């Protein structure tokens, strides 16, 4: 059974009042919610609270879920709303969020042509691709995105929701999701490129 199918089956059992489904449901979603909340909220303390509050809200509101097949986007819609409220009032909320223009790709003039400036990833040692420093850079790059782009990136690339599901969570069209995802990926790529070029030139 795939994880999506398992999530749906557990949701159906919980709706039917089967309390034995509680522990495996938490086991599946707890880490996912913490990861999503950590990248979205930016602080462990906030992320832990959001993950716990989301699960509590889910169990309190299960009778409102009309389509168990959509349990994953429904759970993440709750998490997103709680994380948004947490970011607004958190002591850890950033004083300034970068605009997408500031995070956009860089260009250079070369031979009369405008070229995208990106790092030469192939020149870096293989071990760097998975080290903790790079993961921190990636987390910071995602956290620094404006909320409308960060939310799309997390739902599509981290939680692997479909374009349709992400659109439902965010209350926007699928075309908007595709556009925001493309821009978010470019912005994150620029941040990674800048960091990797610095490493490569060290």
Secondary structure, DSSP 8 states (H G I E B T S, - for coil): --HHHHHHHHHHHHHTT-TTHHHHHHHHHHHHHHHHHHHHH-SHHHHHHHHHHHHHHHHHHGGG-S-GGGHHHHHHHHHHHHHHHHHHH-TTS-S----HHHHS-EEEEETTEEEEE---GGGS-GGGGGSHHHHHHHHHHHHTS-HHHHHHHIIIIIS---HHHHHHHHTS-HHHHHHHHHHHHHHHHHHHHHHHHHHHT-
